[in-house]
Amino acid sequence: MNPTVDAARVAALETLLQVTRELTAELDHEALLTKILRAAMRVTRSSAGSLLLRDAAADALVFRVVVGGGGGALKDTRVPLTQGIAGEAFSRQRAVVVDDAETDPRYFRAPASSVGLQVHQLLAVPLSAQGRALGVLEVMNQAQGEKYTKVDVELLMAFAAQSAIALENARLYGELLQERDRILAVEAAVRHELARDLHDGPAQMLAVLVMQARLARDLAKQDPLRLAEETLSLEAIASKALYQTRNILFDLRPLILEQQGLRPALEQYALRLRMVEPFMVHLDVATCQTRFEPKQEAAIFAIAQEAVNNAKKHAQPKNIWIDAREAETILELAVRDDGPGFDVNEIQATYGTRGSLGLLNMRERAAIVNGALQITSAPQQGTRVLLTVPLIK
C-alpha cells in the first residue's frame, strides 16, 4: 500500500465529511447550488466546474452555476438531456471521465468557446436522489494538471449522492414555505370575505336595528299608537339579521353536513340560495346516498360552494344546476351555469397572476377525495365544473 495515496484518500474523505455537514445545514436552494459546486471543486482539487439541473418542461439540462474561466456566461444555457458529456452522465447515470475534453467528440463546444473557457480534464457525475435524476455535477481542470483518478470518481460520486439529498431537502423546504404562504393567503382571503359579509349583512342590519330601537323609544313617549307598528319593523329587521348570520355560519361550518351527510347539506344549501339569490337554483341529488369520511364530505361540499360562488362572481347567471349522481363505482358532482362562459385555456395560462385561489382550492380538495376535477366552458356556452369521486363500498 502507498502511504502517500492512503493519506491523500483520508484527507479527501475528511474534506468530504466536512463539506457534507455544511451542505445539510443549508436550506436555501439557490445558495446550496453554489456551495455544492465549490465544495466539489475543493474535494477534487479542480479549478473550474458547473452544475446542471434538469428542466423537465424543456427536456434539457440547464447550467445553473458555473465557476472558473469566465464560464459564468454559460448560466441558463440549455443542452439536450442525451447529448454531450453531461448528457451521457445524466442519461446513463454514471460517471464520465475525460482526459482531454478539447479532443473528445462528446464535448459541448459552442458555449465554452464563446466564453473562452479551455477545458482539459473533465469529470461529470449524475445528481440523483431516491431514484429521481436531478442533474449533473461537472468538475474540470485539476489544479496540478493531473488526470482524474478512480479515487476522484469515487469521492465525487459519494459527494454527488449527498448533495442530491441536500438539494431534495432544500426543494421540499422551499415547497413547505410556499405552502405555508399559500395557506396564509387563503386564511387572509377567508377573513376578508367574512369581514365583508359581516359588514354588508348583519352589521348593516344591526345598525338599522339600533336606529329603529331609538325611534321606538321616542315613539313610546310621543306617539304610543305607532309603537306596535314600529315593533313589527324591529322584528323584521332582527329576523333578517339573524338569517344573514346563520347563512354565514352555514357557509363557514354547515353542521347538517357533519350530522346528516352530503345530500341533506346540498338540499339545505340550495334552499338558502333560492331565498337570497336572484338566479334560479336547480338541484338533483336523488341518487346521492353514500356517506363519506367527514373530511371527504367537507371537501366535496366545499367544491360545490366554490363553483357556485365563482358563477355568482363572474357569470351573473340566470340558472345554476347542482347535480350529485351516484353510479356503481363513482359519485359525480356537477355545478353548471348559463352564464357567458370563458376560454378555459386562457384563464389557466394566466391563473398565477390573477390573484384568485378558487380553482387551486377546488383542485386540492379534489385530491383529498382522490377525485378528478374537470372544468369545461366556452364563450356564450356557460360553465360546468365536474367532480368525479370513486366510491368505496
Secondary structure, 3 states (H helix, E strand, C coil): CCHHHHHHHHHHHHHHHHHHHHHHCCCCHHHHHHHHHHHHHHHHCEEEEEEEEEECCCCEEEEEEEECCCHHHHCCCEEECCCHHHHHHHHHCCCEEECCHHHCCCCCHHHHHHHCCCCCCEEEEEEEECCEEEEEEEEEEECCCCCCCHHHHHHHHHHHHHHHHHHHHHHHHHHHHHHHHHHHHHHHHHHHHHHHHHHHHHHHHHHHHHHHHHHHHHHHHHCHHHHHHHHHHHHHHHHHHHHHHHHHHHHHCCHHHHHHCHHHHHHHHHHHHHHHCCCEEEEECCCCCCCCCHHHHHHHHHHHHHHHHHHHHHCCCCEEEEEEEECCCEEEEEEEECCCCCCHHHHHHCHHHCCCCHHHHHHHHHHHCCCEEEEEECCCCCEEEEEEEECCC
